[in-house]
Amino acid sequence: MKQTSRQWYLKFDNVVTSLNFKKNIIDQCIYLKFSGSKFIILVLCVNDILLTSNDVDFLHETKQMLTTHFDMKDLKNVSFVLGIEIHRDKYLGILGLSQNSYIKKILDRFNMKFCKSCTTLIQKGEKSQCPQNDCKIVGMEKIPYASTVRSLMYVQVCTCPDIIFVVNVFGRYLSNPSLTH
């Protein structure tokens, strides 16, 4: 009999907590384990497990323990997960996250592939780009505004918190983008 995803998660949770991992109280798919000055972070993404640690031996030991309970394939160093690119420079001790390819897909999907970026400020009460008449308001209904905002929210949450204010302003008008005027 095949396990449901709920049954599998409960088994996973029981195994991992029995291995002295502590579940994050905010995000139930993140676990943390300490052993002296060593630590390991385990992240469960659907049916993938991401592990990171400050100690390679501790990491290998944890992988061994997990393979005794689950059928696993070690994909070694991850470089891409959930649309996020992971860049490492072990020599400089740098770990970076990027969503460049996801952002390019967003631009392509919303026909902005060849747009030119620039730094701009949002001014209070700015109306120049808002629809000014009924014809333009009706035209605005054809623009996938909510999809655009959702796509930007994913970028903002994962790697670009600097756009949070703009996404928040856009998000205020999800039900009716023409209200921005």
Secondary structure, DSSP 8 states (H G I E B T S, - for coil): ----HHHHHHHHHHHHHHTT-EE-SS-TTEEEEEETTEEEEEEEETTEEEEEES-HHHHHHHHHHHHTTS------S--EETTEEEEEETTTTEEEEE-HHHHHHHHHHTT-TT---------TT--TTS--SHHHHHHHTTS-HHHHHHHHHHHHHHT-GGGHHHHHHHHTTSS-GGGG-
